Amino acid sequence: MGALDHLSDYISDYFHVSGKMRKRKVMQTVNIKVKMDCDGCERRVKNAVSSMRGVKSVEVNRKIHKVTVSGYVEPKKVLKRIERKGKKAEIWPYVPYNMVAYPYAVGAYDKKAPAGYVRKSEQSQPVPGAPDDMLMTLFSDDNPNACTVM
């Protein structure tokens, strides 16, 4: 944030230039799961999203049914725009396999998930201070205070 931005924010707090205040949008990346079968589906989704105001880049990965949108956009508006084109869409529900403590938990394992991904769920997250966690780190090579007998 530059000096002029800081100065304009400071002045706008004390003086109302217009009747309503505008909320600044934040640059963000939105990942969406979209069912796509052919090149036409991919092109239709890409054109629909890239024509939105504030979109900087659109990446479509048809193999894992993922659309990544970067820019000054809101996730709900991107989702609605894709659904208006007749495609079933949802916010990307998966996380990488190695980021989950229990990938085969009831809510996490999904047969439809792309390779290397599992569904994001509360059951797959470890409980802080769980006894099995403490036992695993007791004999870990990363722990300098681990048992030297092993």
Number of C-alpha atoms within 10 A of each C-alpha: 5 6 8 9 10 11 10 10 11 11 12 13 10 8 8 10 10 8 6 7 10 7 6 7 11 10 14 14 18 19 21 21 20 25 18 22 11 9 9 10 16 18 12 15 22 19 12 14 20 17 10 15 10 14 19 14 13 17 13 19 13 17 10 15 18 21 23 17 23 17 18 17 20 16 16 11 12 22 21 14 17 21 15 12 12 11 17 14 20 18 16 17 14 18 16 14 18 11 13 20 14 17 22 15 17 11 15 23 18 16 10 10 16 15 10 10 21 27 24 21 17 11 16 20 15 13 12 8 8 9 9 11 13 11 10 9 13 15 16 13 12 9 10 10 11 13 11 8 5 7
